[in-house]
Amino acid sequence: MARRRVGLWLVGAFGGVGTTITVGLAAMAKGLVDQTGLTTDLAAFRDLPLPAPGDFVVGGHEIRETSFAASAEEFRAASGVFDPAWLEACRDELAAASARVRPAPRYGLSPTIAKLGAWGAGSSEGETARRAIDRIQADLDAFAAAEKVDHLIVLNVSSTEPPFRTGSAHESLADLEAVLDRPGDPVLPSSSLYALAAFRGGHTHLNFTPSLGGSFPAARELAEMTGSLYGGKDGKTGETLMKTVLAPMFAARNFQVMSWVGHNIFGNRDGVVLDDPSNKSSKVETKDKVITEILGYKPASVVSIEYVPDMGDWKTAWDHIHFKGFLGTKMALQFTWQGCDSLLAAPLGVDIARLADVEKQRGGKGLMKHLSCFFKGPEGDPENDFFKQFARLEAYVAAAKAERS
């Protein structure tokens, strides 16, 4: 029986997360590394019809003209990740994936992100939102046809956009269609173009960033019409993961959190983008609100994100939690989280793609709330307690297994 082919279209393909996903899938498919770090490799998930690493076919969009091999070598040199022997062994797979990456439309890019690369700039002059969506959809259709994929997943792992204010034009699909040809100021950010193109084709869209993507009524209306699966947003990988694990403890013990201060430093390309205050504000919002949602009240809080070039892809987060206990006694907890940013994010990207394919095989449509534990700002779900979120995923897995028995 032929293996299922799952197309994984990476928005921001040659970035750290996209490159790590592509290297990881190739290395795992060749048996060079195990699946440590993948939630879907836990024993509870192994009876699901999960696509294997070798079942994925990678393509994508990018604004920087480079390759997966070159990007991987850049990360290896700067951050000490990736065994050179893996990269050599996966050379052909990385080259094939690089050949499937297309220059991205530049419509809706923020100024800071636009400076990262100029690939495709000439073909984007005078572009409207409709033309950009059409271009993306044409690339998706060509990829799906050429690779004969059974399921196409568009995974946004691009740089964080500034907040985008939606208006009346975004409330319904009819209203949005009426402004897609409007020149001048963008009617949509770049991230939303990919969501709409995916939804048009009935494909799956996963937003691993805090950018708008498909999180507005007109996009959800389109997804409902075409039966697309979707989920997001903003992958929960490091400091915020710790917040959603520790905050439930304070709530359960009836400790009063008076203040929670988090300071983050890192030096990768995402750090360059988040050094712009407008882009940074999107990230700070999703990192900050989880504590209030879990505790049920808002303590004094500070979240800072600072770019330190020599850190490379390594991120350090230091948190100070000041809380009140029995008889008004004031106490404190501090923790330091140090991790390689892309290596924390990439396995979650693989996890949500694998689980989305399981849901596709089940005939699912619409929002995948069971993926909430992977996101800082889970779409359509105010619950941010990691343990409650993970229990929901476990319940989903149990139900999916019961269907197969």
C-alpha positions, 0 to 999 in steps of 0.5 A: 500500500502506498504511503500517504503524502503530506505536503508541508508548505512553510511560510518563511521557509528558510528561517530558523524554524523552517530550516530546522523542520526541514533538516529534522524531517530529513534526518529522522526519515534517514534514521540519523536521529530519534524523535526526542522532542516530539510530543507525537512520539510519546507512547499515547500517540503511537497508535494514531495514523500519524504521517512518518517523517519521510511522508512529508514533502516540503515546499514554501515561500520566502523573501530571502534568496538562499537555500535550506543547506545554506541556512542550516550551515549559517545556524550551525556556524552561529549557534552550534546546532546541527551535526555536519554529518547530518547535513551532508547525509541529507544534502539531496533532500535539502536541495530538493526541498529548496527547489520547491520554495518560491519567492513570496509576494511582498504585499503587506510586509512590514518595513522591518520584515521587508528589509530581511530580503528582496527575493521576488521584489520585481514581480510584486510591484503594484500588487494588490491583495487579490493578486498576491493571494492569487499568486500564492494559491497558484504556487500551492496548486502547482506544488500539490499537483506536482508532488501528488500530495494527499493533504496540503498543510500551510504552516506559517513560521515567518517573522512576527508582524506588527498588530494589524487592526481589522475593520468592517471590511474584514467582518464578512467575506463579501465585504472583504472581496469588495476591497481586495483590489484596492490600491494604497495601504494594505487591506491585509497583512502578509500572514493573512494572504496565506491563510486566505489562499489556503482556505480557498483551496480547502487546505489546512492552515496552521499559524505558529506566529502571533500575526493575524493570519486567518483570525478574523471573521471573513477568513473563518467564513471562507474556511467554513465554506471550503471545509478547511482545517485550521489552528493557531496561534503563536507557538508555545515553546519556552518562557510562556510554556513555563508560565502556563505550567507554573501559574496553575500551581499558584492558583491551585495553592491559593497563593496571590501572585503580586508581580511577574517579571519576565526578561528575554534576550536572544540574537537570531533573525527573529530578534532583529524583527522583534527589535522593532517596537511595532513588531515586538508588541504582538509578541509581548501581548501573547506572552503577557496575557496567559498569566491573567487568564490562568489566575483570574486576575492581573498581577503587576507584570513586565515582559521585555524582549531584547535583541543581543546579536552574539546570542545567535539562536540561543534564548535566555529568559529570566523570570521573577515571581513575587507572591503572597502566601499564608499570613500575608508572608511574601515570597519569591520564585525565580527561574532561568530558561535557556534554550535554542529557539528554533530547536524548541519550536520546530518539533511543535511544528511537526507535531501540529502538522502530524495531528492535523493530518490525523484530523484530516483523515478523520474527515474533520473540518474547521478549528482544531481546538485540541491543539491548544496546548501548542499555542500561546494564544490558542484560537477560539479557546481562552484556556491557557492552563497547560495541563487542562489543554494537554488533557483535552489533547489526550481526550482527543487521542483517546477518541481517535483511537476508539474510532479505529478499534 
